Amino acid sequence: MSLAFHTTQSTFSDPGELAHLYTGLPRDPAQLARITRDLLIHRMEGELFGHTHPADRLHNDAETRYIDDILRIIVARNDAPLGQRREVGDRFVGTCRDFALLHVSLLRHAGVPARVRVGFADYFGSDGFHVDHVVTEYWDDGRGWLLADAELADPLLTDHWKPGFDPMDVPRDRFLVAGEAWRAIREDGADPETFGLHPPEQGPFWGERYVCGNIRLDLAALNKVETLLWDVWGEAEGEPGDPLPEPARLFYDRVAPAVSGAISFDAVRTLFAEDDVLRTPKTVTCYAPFNGPSRVTLR
């Protein structure tokens, strides 16, 4: 049942009336990752590609929640078949979430079970910091669920970051899903200052509170609610950077195992359906990095 669930599109991954754009694309996960990579550029990659993003694209592209709308932007800039590599200036200017969501959408369309996973990667630098990141998890008939990072599917990126592994088989100790990051902090003594959007000296978005936010996002994604990374709900009282209250720590001690290791389909479905803190409400608060906070009602 889990594989069937993750083979069908979500509200967020569904290409809708633009599904015909997927016609003729390969089924191979690695090829689909490269197609994804060649349609998108990360907000933070301009310098790497020798490109300056227009301000409107930098500010607004990644506020696009749904794949059909992302596809509309892509084809409006260049209406070539999706399998054709775009020049940097024609690409959708997104984040890691957009790479993963498009890759998942292509995989699901091809009949490959796939889901978005939210957590922390240690391979964007050599300082031991685990940066907020999103990847694909896809089903391999021989090996089960594998992690893939479509953002690294271009040799330019692997040469730059030198991760030391196949981007279609990301080691699980190099990308920690959010529940594993929580376990590492709470059980293994990992430093919470080494998990977040950035190190503490750059702002408040790090530590236990940030990891808990990613647990909520990851649980939602496992239930095929693949929101923006700055869509927020169910937060414990306090501001970014504030210590978590002890009741919140104990709450996530109970939640984290459900989204760590071998996922129990029934457990993640039940948690999401029955817990008001964890379940994504119809209306969320969006803390858009460039455009400021707003209340957004989801489809």
N, C-alpha and C positions, 0 to 999 in steps of 0.2 A: 504493500500500500504506500509506503514511503517513497519508493522509486516512481510510482505512478503520479503521486502528488507533485514531485519535483520535476516531472517531465512536462506538466501543463504550465501555461503562462500565468503570471499573476496580473493584477491590475497595473502594476508598475512595469512589468517586463513585456507586456502584450504589444506587438507592433500594430494590432488592429487593422485598419484598412490599408496600412502600408506593408502588410505581410508579403505582398507580391515582390517587394524589394529583396526578400530572402531567397527567391527562386534561383536555383542553380548554384547556390553557395555550397561548399563542402560540408561534410558531417564531422570531419576530424577536428577534435578540440584544439590542437595546436594551430591548425590553419585558421580556425575561427578566431583564435586569440590574436593572430597576426592581422587579420582583417579588422578586428576591433582596434588594435593599436594604430592602424593606418588611417582610421577615421577620426580619432580623438587625439588631443594633446592635453596634458595636464596644465592646470593654471600656473604651476610653478616651474614648467619646463621651457619657458620662452628663451631664457639665456642659453640653455643646452642646445636648442635648435637654431640659435641665432635669430630669434624672432621676438618682436614686441607685440603682445596681444592688444588689440583695440580695447579701450576701456569698457565699452558696453558689453563686449563678449566676456572679458575678464570678470565683470561684475555680475552678469546675468545668465550666461549659458548654464552654469552649474546649479542654478536655481530650478532647472527643468527636471521635474520628478519622474516623468513617464517616458518610456522608450518611444512611443509614437511621436511625441513632441520632439524628442531628441533627433529622431530620424527626419522629421520635417525640417529642422534646422540644418542638418547635414546635407540633404538633397537641395535645399534652397541655395546653398553655397556652391554646390557642384552636383549636378544631377546624373553623374556617371554611375554605373553599377556599383554596388557596395563593395564588390571585390577589387575595385580599382583604388590603389593608394592615392590619398589626397595630399596635395601640397599643404604645408603647415598652415598657411593662411586660410585654407578652406576647411580646416578641421573644427570640430566642436571642442570648445575650451572647457574641460571638465575637471573632475577629481577622480581619485581611485574608485569611488563608488560607481561612477559612470562607466569606467572601464569594465568593472565586474558585472554591472547590470546588463550592459550590452552583450557581453560575452555569454552571460547566462541566458539572455533572450535568444541569441543565435543557437545555443546548445539545445534549449528546450524545443525550439522550432524543428531542429534536426532529430528530435526524439531521444536526446541524451539527458538523463536526469542531472539537474544542476541547481545550485543555490548560492546566494550571496553569503559570505561570512565576514564578520566585523571583528577586528582585533588589533594586534600590534606586531609590526615587523621590525627586525633588528638589522636589516640588510641595506638600509638607506643611510649608510655611514658606518664608521668603525669605532664609535665612542661608547657602545653598549646601550645606547638609548633605544627604547622600543616605541616606535612612532605609530600613532593612530593610522590604520590602514584597512583596506577592504580588498578581498580577493574572491575568486571563484572556487567553489568546491563542486567537482563533477564526478560522475560515476564511471569507473573503469571496470569492465566486466571481469577482468583478471585480478584486479587488486582492490576493488572497492572504491571508497571515496578518496579522491586526491585533491590537493590544493593547487591552484594555478594562478599565476599573476600575469594577466594580459598586459599590464602596464610595462612589463619587461620583455615583451614579445618581439621587440626590435633589437637587433645586435647593437645599435647605438646605445641603448639603455643598459644592456648587459655589460658592454665594454665600459660604460661610465661607472656603474655601481659595483660591478664585479661581485655578484652575489655568491658565485661558486656552486651553483646548482642549476638544474633544468627548471626554467620558469613554469613548466607544465607539471612539475612535481616538487612543489615547495616543501622543504622539510618542516615538520610540525614543531620543531624547536627553534625555527627561524621566524615563523609566523605563529604567534600564540593567539588562538581565538580568545575572545574577551573572558570567558569563564576560566580558561587556563591561566590567563594573566592574573585574574583574581586569586586563583589557587596559589600561583607562584608567590604572590605578595603575602597572602595570609598563612600559607602552610610552609613555604620554603624560605621565607625571609628575604625575598627579593625587595629591592628598594623601590617604593612607590614613586619616588622622584624620577625613575627611569622609564615611566610609562606615561604617555600622553600625546597631545598634539605638538608639544614642544617642551624643552627643559624648563624648570621653574624660573630661571633667570629671565625667560622671555615672556612670562605671563602666567595666568592662573590655571591654564587648561592642562592639568597633569594630575597624577596620583589616584588614590582610591575612588574619589568621586567621579573622575573621568572614566575610569575602568568600569564603574557601575553603569554609567551612561551607555558604554559600548555593549555591556551585557544586555541591556534593554533593546538596543538596536539589533544585536545579533539574534536574540530570541525572536524579535519581530521578523527579521529576514528569514529565519528558519520556518516561519509561518507564512512566508511569501508576502510580507509587508515590508518592502525594501525602500524605506523612507530616505530622505536626505539626512546626511550625518548631523546636521544642525537642527533637525526637527526634534523637539524635546517634549517629554511628558514623564510623569511619575517620579520626579526628582525628590530626593530627601531635602528637608529644610536646610537652607544655607546658600552661600554664593560659591561660584567657581573658586577653587583653591582652599575653601574652608574644610576643616576635617569633617569626616562623616560622623554623624551620631552613632553611638554604639548599637542601638536597635537596627539601624540601616546596615551596619556591618554584619550583624547576625542574620538579617534577612537575605543578604547576598551570599552569605556562607551556605544557605539552604538552596538558593537559586542556581549558583554557578555550576554545580555538578551536572545539572540537566543540559547545559550547553557546552560541556567539555567532553573530550574523549569520544567514545562511541555514543552517538546521539540516539536517545530513545524517542522515536517519532511520537508515541502516545504521550510521553512526559512533556515534550515541548508544546504539543497541541493543547494539552490540559492546562499547563501553566498559563499559556497565553489567553486561553478562553476564560479562565476562572479568576485570575488575579487582576484587580483594577489598577494596581501600580504598574504592572508589566504590559498589559494589553494596550495597544496603540488606540487612542480615542479617535473619533471622527475628526476632531479639530485639535491641531497641535500648535505649539509655539515654535515658530521658525526664527532662529537667530542667524539670519543671513550675514556672512562675514563682511560683505561690502554694503548691503542695503539695509541693515538694521533689523530689529525684531518685528514680527507680525504674527497674527493669528491666521492659520491656514486650515481650511476644511478640505480634507482629502477626498478623492473620488470614491 
